[in-house]
Amino acid sequence: MFSILFILFLVVVVIQVGYYGLLFSRFSFAKKQRVSLRKPPVSIIIACKNEEKNLKKNLSTIFEQSYPKFEIVLVDDASTDATLVVMQAYSNQFQNLQIIHIPKTSTYSGSKKNALTQAIQKAKYEHLLFTDADCVPRTKHWITNMSAHFTDKKQLVLGYGGYIKKKGCLNKLIRYETLMTAWQYFSYAVVGMPYMGVGRNISYTKTLFKKANGFTSHQDIKSGDDDLLVKQASTCSNVALNWQLDSHTLSEPKTNLIAWMQQKRRHLTTATSYKMIHQFLLGLFYISQVLFYALFFLLLFIYSNPKAILLIAGIRFLFFYISFIPTTKRLKESDLILYAPFLELFLITMQMRIFITNLWEKPKEW
């Protein structure tokens, strides 16, 4: 029995080393992509549902962007608070603001994809930049940095949407999960296999959206306005990656574990709509993570001489850190380096719980 478990452990470590050494390292050591000097007019789109407080707190940071020509399109998607009132107050101060109000009715309670579609249709400009009401650009050069990655060929720009650093284990877990997600989607895009982006910081053209028929093919799925759009609209050559500091957005992190898990449950509902190759590769990586820790602790418990187990595990962690450390520096999350093994173990446990919960009940609201 021990020999079988030991061989399985070796196979799992080889798989993990393959991911970190051959795939994820491609982003960790990727060179900066060339950018254009053009500054096309940009429409910034924010779909809002009960975002009264966030709009009051964050919207001014968008208006303060240092960019020659842009507009902001706000959509009030069947809000039940004073979201629309706040939007209208801003419209009295700024001319470059469009407001779309979608009222709540007995048959309509909100749909982010519907809200975004209406905003895209009414946007003045060809180049669209998306974020959320709870996000703020890290600097005044966010629009400049994101739009600079558009070229004649690059029609979709994937950015990084991080979370504000605060004290506490939950904050580190949230930022670690966000970092790992970005590390993966950037890495797959580097090798010509883009599969997702985040709605907190993504940009594409109207032409690309129309060519992909918008959200039509997955309109019935509550989530997926970002990753499923990337799935259907991206190719190996039309995606640009932007991890530069000036391009980051920051969001207010959840302060409650249950609330964060609810958010992750919504995001997970789109995974079954990914391309089969992506489902396989993402699934294999997660399963190898689970098996690595399960076999590691089991073999340590049943084997009287743990040196070989520790050595093999050490090789895995060596490859992990060789590519993880540069990634944390690129995405400004270096404080997570020391805690990574503990955060990884806790995260895969939470992901398993979320997956099992979703099998019994699908989240319904966006």
N, C-alpha and C positions, 0 to 999 in steps of 0.2 A: 504493500500500500504506500509506504513512504517513497519508494522509487518512482511510482506513478505520479504522486503529488509533486515530487521534486522535478520530474521532467516537465510536467504541466507548468510549474512555476518558471522554469527556464523558458518555455515557449512564450508565456505571458510577458516576461521581461524582454524577450527579443521583439515582440510586437510593440511594447511600449517604447523601447529604444528606437525602433523604426519610425514611430510617429514623431518623437522628439528630435531624432537625429536627421531624418530625411524629409519630413514634411514641415513641422512647426518651425524648425530652424531656418527654413526658407524665408519666413517673414522676419525672424529675429535678426538676420544678417542681410536683409534686402537693402538695396541702395535706394536712395530717394528717387521718386519718379520725376520726370521732367514736367515742368509746368509752363503754361502759356502766360504771356503778358497781357492778354485780353481781359477786359473787365466788362462782361456782358451785363445788361440789366437783369436783375434777379427778383423773382417773386418768392418771398418766404411764406410758407404755409403752416399754420398751426390750427389743428382741430381741437376744440375745447368742449369738455362736458363737465359742468360743475367745477369750473376752474377760477372762480371769483378771486380767491386768495392768491393763487399763483400768478394770475395776470397782474394784480396789483403789485406784487413783489418783483416780478421778473421781466415784464414786457418792455420796460424802459431800456433794458440792456440791449434789446434788439434795435430800438430806434437810435441808440447811441453808436451803432456800428459805423466804422470809418469806410464808407463805400460810396462811390459817386451816384449810383442810380439803383434803387430797390424799392419794392413795395412790400407791405405785410398784408396777408390775407388771413383773417381770423374767421373761424366758423364756430358759431354757437350751436352745438348739436344737441338739441332737446334738453338743455340744462334746466334745472329746477331751482337754482340759486340766482344770484345777481350777476352772472357771467355777462349777459348781454348789456346790462347797465354799465359795467366797467369798460366794456369794449366801446360803447358809445361815448363815454367820457374821454377816452383816448382819441377818438375820432375828432373831437373838438380841438385837440392840440396838434395833431399830425395829419398832413394832407395825404401822405403816402400809405393810407390804411383803407382796406376794404373790409366790410363786415357782411357776413352771410349768416342769417338767422334761420335755423330749421326748428320750428316749434314742436313741442311734445304733443302728441295726440293719442287717442285711444288705440291707434294701430301702429304708432311709431314712437319708440322710446330712445332711439339713438343707434347709429351705426357709423363707426369711424371711417370705414371705406366709403360710405355714401357721402359723409362730410368732406372727405379729402377729394373725392371725385368732383363734387360741386365747386370746391375751391380751385382745383386744377382747371376746370372749364372756364372759370371767371378770371383766372390769373392773367395779367397783362403780358407777361414776358415768357419767353421760351424756356429759360433756365429756372428750375424750381429747386428750392432748398427747404427741407422739412425739419421741424423740431417739435418739441412738446411744450406745453405751458409751464411745466415744472422745471424746465431747463434754462440755463443761462450760458451764453458763449464764454469761454475762458478769457478771451481777449476781444478787443474792438476790431480785430482783423479776421474774424471768423468767416464772414462772407467772402472777403478777398481771397482767403486761403482755400476755401472750398471751390469757388468758381474758377480759380486759376488752374485747376486740374482738368477742366473741360478742354477737349481738343476736337478736331473734326471726327476722330475715331472714338474718343472716350466720351460717352454720353451718360455714364452713371458713376457717381463718386461715393465711395464708402468712407464714412468718417468714424471717429471714436466718440461714443457718448459715455462718459464716466460718471462717477458719483462723488459728491463732496466728502472729503475726509473728516471723520468725526471720531470721538472716542468710542470704545466698545467692540466686543467680538462680532456682533451682528454687522456693524459697519464694515469690518474687515472681510467678513464672509460675502457680503453683497458686492464689494469692490473686487474681491477675488473671482467671484463667479462672472462678473462683467468683464474682467480682464481675460479670463480663460475663454469666454465666448468670442471676444474680439480677436484673441490670438488665433483661434481656429478659423474664423471667417476671413481674416486677413491672409492666413497661410494658404487656405484653399484657393483664394483669389490669386495669390502670387503664382501658383502652379497652373492657373488657367481653369480652375473649377469653382467659380464663385457660387455660393448657395444662399447667402443671407447678408443683411445689413441691419441696422437699427434705426427705427423711425425717429429717434431722438437726434439723429445727425446723418442724414442721407440726402443726396442731391441727384436729380436726373432731369432730362429734357421732356418737354411736352410731347415732342415727336416720338421719343422712346415709349412713353406711357401709352400713347395712342396706338403705336405699332403693336404693343403687347396686349391691346384690348383692355387696358386698365385692370381693374380687379374682377372683371366679369367671371372668369373661370373659378374664382374662389370667394365669390361674394357672400356665400352662405357661411363661411368660416369667420368668426368674430375677429380673430387676430390675423396677422399675415399681410398687413398693408405694407410692411417692409420686406420681410424675408421671402414671401411668396411672389412679390413683385420682382425681386432680384432673381428668383428662380426662373421666371418666365421671360424676363427682359434681358438678362445678361448673357454675354458670350465670353469666350476666352480672350477677346480682344477689346471689348467696349467698356471695360470697368477700370476705373482709376482708384488707387488707394491713397488715403490721406490720413497719416498718423501724426502729422506735425502738431506741435503744441498749440499754435494759433488756431488750429481747426477744431479743437476739442470743445464739446459742450459738457456741462456739469449739471447733474440733477440732484434733487433732495432725496436722500435715501430713506427707505422705510425704517421706522424705529421699532417695529413689532414683527416678530418672526412669522406669525400667522399671516399678516398682511403681505409680507414679502413672498411667502409661499403661494398665496392666492395670485399674486402677479405672475409668478413663474408658472403656475398652472395654466394661465391663459396663453402664455407664450408657447408652452409645450404642445398645445393642441394643433399647431401648424406642422410639427415635425413629420407626421405621417403623410403630409402632402409634398415633402421633398422628393427629389429624384431618387431612384432606387440606389444609385451608386453612393449618394450622400448619406442616405439612411444607413446603408451598410457600413460605410467608413466611420460615421459618427457613432453608430451602435457598437462596432467592434472596439473603438477606442474606449467607450464607457465600460463595456464588459471587461476589457483588459484591466482597467483601473480597479474595478470591483474585485476581480480575481487576484490581482497583485496583492492587495492588502489582506484579503481573506486567506490566501495561501501563505503569505509572509508570516502572519501571526500564528496560523495553524502549524506550520513547519517549525517555527521557533518553540512552540509548546511541546511537540512530539519528538523533536530531535535533540539528542543529548549534546551534540557538538554544533552550535549555531554559526560557526565562523563562515562556512560556505554560503549559508542563507544570507548572512549579513553582507558578505562580499558581493553576491549577485544583486541584492537590493541596492547596495552602494553604487554599483555600475548604473543601475536604472536612474537613481537620483543624480548621479553625475551628469548623465545626458540631459536629464530634466533641467538642471540648474544652468548648464552650459547655454541653453537656448532661452530659458526662463528669465535669467537676469537681464540680458539685453532687451528683452521684451518689456520688462517692468520699467526699464529706464526710458524706452521709447514712449511708453504710454503714461509715464509719470506716476507709477505705482510701486516704487522701489521699497517702500516701507513694508510691503507684503512678503518680501523675500524670506525673511526668517520664519514666518508663520506658515509658509506654503504647504508643507506636508500635513499639518494639522487641519488647515482649511480645506485641503483637497479631500481628506478622509471624511470630514464633516459634510462637505458639499455633496459627495457621491451618495452619502446616506440620505440627505435631504432630497436629492434628485430621485432616488428610488422611492421614497415615500410619496413624492409628488406624482410620479408615474403611476403608482398603484392607486392613489386617490382618484386620478383622472380616468382610470378604467371603470370606476363605479359611477362617477358623476362628472359631466363636462361643465366647465365654467361658462356662464351665459352672457355676462356683461363685458364691454370693453373698458 
